[in-house]
């Protein structure tokens, strides 16, 4: 191609010889020169241009095919990701529901356990109070009995003399004798 262009340039430098030559008048020769140049370019460049266009067309088609394949792959990955997302969301909802129900169960168990413990503590408290009341009542009774006994012994000691004392003993022995006869 370079040789062809060089030969045209070289022809432009030849001196005019007779009827054949190049007209350097731009207005008169421009359409003719352009048509010759375009004709030569079309004749010689047609194959090269067709090859370039075919190669470009093939590259574009390959790029489109690759893009379509990538798009299909991306769509498939997107669908897979959406399916995984739905699955994870479902599992998360199940965990959330299970977690809430587990929390509610634990809460009810804790409330029930605390309620039972409080009832047991209340029972222990009541039993302790009752035990302490009984113990206090028994101590008071014992003290009252001791004081009454000491008072009775004091009264008996001051009122009884030996003769009254002997008569009381004889009366008691007589009562015991009578009781023995009744039981036999």
Number of C-alpha atoms within 10 A of each C-alpha: 9 6 8 11 11 11 11 11 11 10 12 14 10 10 10 11 8 6 6 8 13 15 13 10 8 9 9 10 13 13 11 11 14 11 12 12 14 13 13 13 13 13 11 13 14 13 11 12 13 12 12 12 12 12 12 12 13 12 12 12 12 12 12 12 12 12 12 12 12 12 12 12 12 12 12 12 12 12 12 12 12 12 12 12 12 12 12 12 12 12 12 13 12 12 13 12 12 12 13 12 12 13 12 12 12 12 12 12 12 12 12 12 12 12 12 12 12 12 12 12 12 12 12 12 12 12 12 12 12 12 12 12 12 12 12 12 12 12 12 12 12 12 12 12 12 12 12 12 12 12 12 12 12 12 11 12 11 9 10 13 10 8 9 11 13 12 11 13 12 12 11 12 12 12 12 12 11 11 11 10 9 8 6 5
